[in-house]
Amino acid sequence: MLILGHRGCAYFPENTLKNFMEALKSADGIELDVQKTKDGVLVVSHDENLLRLTGIDKDIRKSNFDEIKDIKIQGEKIATLEEVLEIIESTGKFLDIEVKNPEDFKDVHQVLKRFKLKEYIISSFWHENLYQLKKENPHIKIAFLYVHQPTKSELESYLKKSDFLKPNFLYINEIYEEYYQRLIAWTVNDVEKARFFKNKGIFALISDFPDKILEGLKEEKSMFFSNPYLSYFIQMIDRNSIKRDEKTFSFEAINYVMPLHIEEINIEGGKIETNKNIPFLWNQGERIRFTITIEDDPKIKIRVREIGEVSFSLKDIQKALV
């Protein structure tokens, strides 16, 4: 079973070179997303617009590369696909390239032809466009992405066209029993679930924490984030800002997602303070300092209007940041 880092991993800004290098220290490979600029440069980005990650309202597909190349994602440059392929070629690791726009398949293929990669797949929600690329280039391995529960006949139809399937792991059930060796599950941050998939003989899984998943599988440890948004919160933390001693743990976090209304923060086993009065609007790109006074093993609940409640312990954060 391969363990692939989701957009790199959760420790640095997503889809950046620094993040990929960190993920590749432990992971068998990485998953990334590709967009194309107006002048045809393939860059690594999940979103078409840079607003969520940079606070700058700039549409990649409507901009020339020179217009965006100096924009930073929490201090990191926007990576081109070629830069990442150079890293993958040198490491021999596995690569999963998700193509976000149906117009970009041929361009991605042309760039890939210039590199000697050990193993890679191209994945997309655009099944027919991806299948057409496969028919024209039979040697390419592809994976159909989807976020629903297919019927048995629909699943069999997918398998006739695609080498692999990439369902969200929440939708994997008994109808996949014969096909685990052709599955790539995302996004798995639970060691017990990863162990289940490994025992089933799954081809690969994608995780925000590939190092922790591998460590847990090796040492039979458990790690489970009860709320999937916790991984994004951890990714917001500026690791250079962390200060800790026996009684306090403090850090700064940068909101790169979207404006968030923090309605309530509760803590058991300690005290938590921020440099803003609760409730508050956490603007995109804004830096907030959190200071936790430790009395016992603090359990924290943050209620956010846009996404609901995020629950975690201080140990969850510390383990993820080690």
Secondary structure, DSSP 8 states (H G I E B T S, - for coil): -EEEEETS-SSSSTTSHHHHHHHTTTSSEEEEEEEE-TTS-EEE-SSSBSHHHHS---BGGGS-HHHHTT-EETTEE--BHHHHHHHHHHHT-EEEEEE-SGGGHHHHHHHHTTS--SEEEEEES-HHHHHHHHHH-TTS-EEEEE-S---HHHHHHHHHH-SEEEEBGGG--GGGTT-GGGBEEB----HHHHHHHHHHT-SEEEES-HHHHHHHHHHT-----SSTHHHHHHHHEEEEEEEE-SSEEEEEEE--SS-EEEEEEEEEEEEEEESS-SSEEE-TT-EEEEEEEEEEEEEEEEEETTTEEEEEEHHHHHHHH-
